[in-house]
Amino acid sequence: MSLPSLSSQERSAALKKAAAARTRRSETKRELKNGKVSVAAVIAAAAHEPALGRLKVSDLLEALPGIGKVRATVIMSELGIAPTRRVRGLGVHQRRTLVEYLGQDS
C-alpha cells in the first residue's frame, strides 16, 4: 500500500503538527522530571490529548527521577505492560496499578 502524495501545504501542515506533538511530549517529560505533574495526571490528560496518548509508557517512566531504562523495564514487566505499549493503549487496570505502584494518587 503506497502512501498518498501530499501537496506542499499539506506536508507543511503535517510537519508542524508532528513538531507540536513532539514538543508537547517533551514538555510533559520535563514536567514529570521536575515533579510539576504526576503520572496519574499525564494518563488522565492522554485521554483527550492525542500527543500524550502516543507517549510510550517506557518513556513516561524514564522521565521520572530515579528511574532509568532498566528499572522502567522491570516495572513494566512486573505490572504486565508490554515494552512497546503507549499510554493510550493502557487498560483500566494497568493504569490503576501503574499509578498505585508509583505511589501517585493525584
C-alpha positions in Angstrom: 0.0 0.0 0.0 1.5 3.3 -1.1 1.2 6.5 0.9 -0.9 9.2 -0.6 1.0 12.1 -2.2 0.6 15.3 -0.3 0.7 18.8 -1.6 3.4 21.1 -0.2 0.8 22.8 2.0 -0.5 19.5 3.4 3.1 18.3 4.0 3.9 21.6 5.8 0.8 21.3 8.0 1.7 17.7 8.8 5.3 18.7 9.8 4.0 21.5 12.0 1.5 19.1 13.7 4.2 16.5 14.3 6.6 19.1 15.7 3.9 20.4 18.1 3.2 16.8 19.3 6.9 16.2 19.9 7.2 19.5 21.8 4.2 18.6 24.0 5.6 15.2 24.8 9.0 16.7 25.6 7.4 19.4 27.9 5.4 16.7 29.7 8.5 14.6 30.3 10.4 17.7 31.6 7.4 18.4 34.0 7.5 14.8 35.2 11.2 15.0 35.9 10.7 18.3 37.9 7.8 16.9 39.8 5.3 19.5 38.4 2.9 16.9 37.1 2.1 13.3 38.2 1.9 10.1 36.2 -1.8 10.0 37.0 -2.3 13.5 35.6 -0.5 12.6 32.4 -2.5 9.4 32.0 -5.7 11.3 32.5 -4.7 14.1 30.1 -3.8 11.4 27.4 -7.5 10.6 27.1 -8.1 13.9 25.4 -4.7 14.8 24.1 -3.5 12.6 21.2 0.1 13.7 21.5 0.3 12.4 25.1 -1.6 9.3 24.1 1.2 8.4 21.8 3.8 8.7 24.5 5.5 5.3 25.2 5.0 4.1 28.8 8.7 3.4 29.0 9.5 7.0 28.1 6.9 8.1 30.7 8.6 6.0 33.4 12.1 7.0 32.4 11.2 10.7 32.7 10.6 10.1 36.5 13.5 10.9 38.8 15.4 7.8 39.8 14.0 5.6 37.0 16.2 4.6 34.1 15.8 2.1 31.3 16.4 -1.0 33.4 14.1 0.0 36.2 11.4 1.1 33.8 11.7 -2.3 32.1 11.4 -4.1 35.4 8.4 -2.1 36.5 6.6 -2.7 33.2 7.4 -6.4 33.4 6.1 -6.7 37.0 2.9 -4.9 36.0 2.4 -6.9 32.8 2.8 -4.0 30.5 4.3 -4.7 27.1 7.5 -2.9 26.3 6.0 -1.2 23.2 2.8 -0.1 24.9 1.8 3.5 24.6 -0.1 5.5 27.2 -3.4 5.4 25.2 -3.1 1.6 24.9 -3.1 1.0 28.7 -6.1 -0.8 30.1 -8.1 0.5 33.1 -6.4 -2.0 35.4 -2.9 -1.3 34.0 -3.4 2.5 34.5 -4.6 2.0 38.1 -1.8 -0.5 39.0 0.8 1.7 37.5 -0.3 4.8 39.5 -0.6 2.7 42.7 2.8 1.1 42.1 4.4 4.5 41.8 2.5 5.8 44.8 1.0 8.7 43.0 -2.7 9.3 43.8 -3.2 12.6 42.1 
